[in-house]
């Protein structure tokens, strides 16, 4: 298995239970043990800091990407192998995406969810083939899973959205999935809406 640059989306909150911070550190250690590098949000607090510390202690390269406005708020990870400061959140996400071969999502807040859904949607639409896995040993995302199942049942999302993501409670299984889940999802006209003209579906529309 070749080395991957694994982007880890996770919490920066200091109000969460220690179990989540311990999980992040375990993730960093396992990432390093497998010879991968880390791409993170560039903070040194909470889970964000723990995953970077765990990775560095195992000898991994860590790349932090943080927007200028959050550099002081999130307390930037100056110990990163490379710390990139971007002008805003949009460019931060773009830089993290560009530098990553795979994405691992740990329990987190609205920022983590935003990152998850952007990468998930892009993969469903065939815009990238990078593997995406949620690691949730304590069931934080169980309501999200129920929501997605409900959206599939009511037709708001197609069942293949679940083909674009792995879901596990095990650190080792999470990395196993990242290392082998490289299948690109092929989009169809339906993925872009129900009202696509037949000429476009047939490939005969004017460009």
Buried (B, 14 or more C-beta within 10 A) or exposed (E): EEEBBBBBBBBBBEEBEEEBBEBBBBBBBBBBBBEBBBBBBBBBBBBBBBBBBBBBEBEBBBBBBBBEEBBEEBBBBEEBBEBBBBEEBEBBBEBBBEBBBBBBBBBBEEBBBBBBEEBBBBBBBBEBEBBBBBBBBEEBBEEBBEEBEEEBEEEEBBEBBBEBBBBBEEBEBBBBBBBEBEEEBEBEBEBEEEEBEEEEEEEEEEE
